[in-house]
Amino acid sequence: MEITPIRTEKDHRTALRVVSALVEQDPLPDTPDGERLEVLSTLIEAYERKHHAIDSPDKGGTT
């Protein structure tokens, strides 16, 4: 599988499916699948931080 940037919701869903399958395989860290899992997880985290940010309760919440 070629790893590409996550730019759309479709890309995000696809990456989540791949990561889910990799997690079930429980690959060792220094294997191709282990590295793929690490890279995809990092890309997913960055995409979610940018597109699915959740404000903390401190920001604009009721007091």
C-alpha positions as CSV (number, residue, x, y, z in Angstrom):
1,M,0.0,0.0,0.0
2,E,1.3,3.4,-0.9
3,I,1.0,5.9,1.9
4,T,-0.3,9.3,0.8
5,P,-1.4,12.5,2.7
6,I,-4.8,12.5,4.2
7,R,-6.6,15.4,2.6
8,T,-10.3,14.4,2.6
9,E,-12.8,12.6,4.7
10,K,-12.7,9.7,2.3
11,D,-8.9,9.5,2.7
12,H,-9.4,9.6,6.5
13,R,-11.9,6.8,6.5
14,T,-9.6,4.7,4.3
15,A,-6.7,5.3,6.6
16,L,-8.8,4.4,9.6
17,R,-9.8,1.0,8.0
18,V,-6.1,0.2,7.2
19,V,-5.0,1.1,10.7
20,S,-7.7,-1.0,12.2
21,A,-6.6,-4.0,10.1
22,L,-3.0,-3.4,11.0
23,V,-3.8,-3.2,14.7
24,E,-5.5,-6.6,14.6
25,Q,-2.3,-8.0,13.1
26,D,-0.2,-6.5,15.9
27,P,3.0,-6.0,13.8
28,L,6.4,-5.6,15.4
29,P,7.6,-2.0,15.3
30,D,10.6,-2.5,13.0
31,T,8.7,-4.4,10.3
32,P,7.1,-2.9,7.1
33,D,3.6,-3.3,8.6
34,G,4.8,-1.8,12.0
35,E,6.3,1.2,10.2
36,R,3.1,1.6,8.1
37,L,1.0,1.5,11.2
38,E,3.2,4.2,12.9
39,V,3.2,6.5,9.8
40,L,-0.6,6.2,9.2
41,S,-1.3,6.8,12.9
42,T,0.7,10.0,12.8
43,L,-1.1,11.2,9.6
44,I,-4.5,10.4,11.1
45,E,-3.6,12.2,14.3
46,A,-2.5,15.3,12.3
47,Y,-5.6,15.3,10.1
48,E,-7.9,14.9,13.1
49,R,-6.2,17.7,15.0
50,K,-6.7,20.0,12.1
51,H,-10.2,18.9,11.0
52,H,-11.9,17.5,14.0
53,A,-10.5,19.7,16.8
54,I,-12.5,19.7,20.0
55,D,-12.3,22.9,22.1
56,S,-11.3,22.4,25.7
57,P,-14.0,23.3,28.2
58,D,-11.9,26.4,29.2
59,K,-12.5,28.0,25.8
60,G,-15.8,29.9,25.8
61,G,-17.6,27.5,28.0
62,T,-20.2,28.6,30.6
63,T,-19.0,29.4,34.0
